[in-house]
């Protein structure tokens, strides 16, 4: 899947680039208009592409290529060789709006763990996937479970929102993945979607 995504992404970028390069040819109705538009269009396009490549180069240096969870905390190794860490002993009590020290939030409809790292509200990254699919970390669920287990073991003074275990499908007794609950929720969601599609389709057929 990663290989297919890379190839299809490159093809889409190539098609988009060809469309952008050929836009003046399509819109210009005469040679004179084409020359005038090209003089203004292509230098601006070159500048924009140059700034885009510089931005991508800077982002790629910050990509996470390895994650380690141990008895100290979580360690992110970036592509440029730097290490970013969230250590258990740096976590502080911080009553979020739900009165807990370790809680969760949503980003793009995805649940994310959040903690108070040295006085700063920090979202713990377990995405592990960059836009170019250069690095993909396959055991993110295990890493997330072990990090939460580490908080429970090494920082028992911190109060974890019980719903954290629910949204990440973690068994709080042995910190294993709750496979049964995961598939139950997935089937429920699929059933609701099928029901909604069926109702909409029925109304369309009745209208026709």
URRA-V393111 format. One record per backbone hydrogen bond with DSSP energy under -0.5 kcal/mol. NH is the residue of the N-H (numbers start at 1). CO is the residue of the C=O. Records with the same first field share a line. If there is no record, write none. Layout:
NH=CO  CO
This chain:
5=1
6=2
7=3
8=4
9=5
10=6
11=7
12=8
13=9
14=10
15=11
16=12
17=13
18=14
19=15
20=16
21=17
22=18
23=19  20
26=22
27=23
28=24
34=30
35=31
36=32
37=33
38=34
39=35
40=36
41=37
42=38
44=40
45=41
46=42
47=43
48=44
49=45
50=46
51=47
52=48
53=49
54=50
55=51
56=52
57=53
58=54
59=55
60=56
61=57
62=58  59
63=60
65=63  77
66=77
68=75
70=73
74=86
75=68
76=84
77=66  75
78=76  82
79=63
80=61
81=78
84=76
86=74
88=72
90=87
91=87  88
92=116
96=94  100
99=96
101=159
102=159
103=114
105=112
107=110
110=107
112=105
113=124
114=103
115=122
117=115  120
118=90  116
120=117
122=115
124=113  122
125=123
126=124
130=135
133=130
137=128
138=136
140=137
143=139
144=140
145=141
146=142
147=143
148=144
149=145
150=146
151=147
152=148
153=149
154=150
155=151
158=155
160=158
161=102
164=161
165=162
166=162
167=163
168=164
169=166
170=165
171=176
172=170
175=171
178=169
179=177
182=178
183=179
184=180
185=181
186=182
187=183
188=184
189=185
190=186
191=187
192=188
193=189
194=190
195=191
196=192
197=193
198=194
199=195
200=196
201=197
202=198
203=199
204=200
205=201
206=202
207=203
208=204
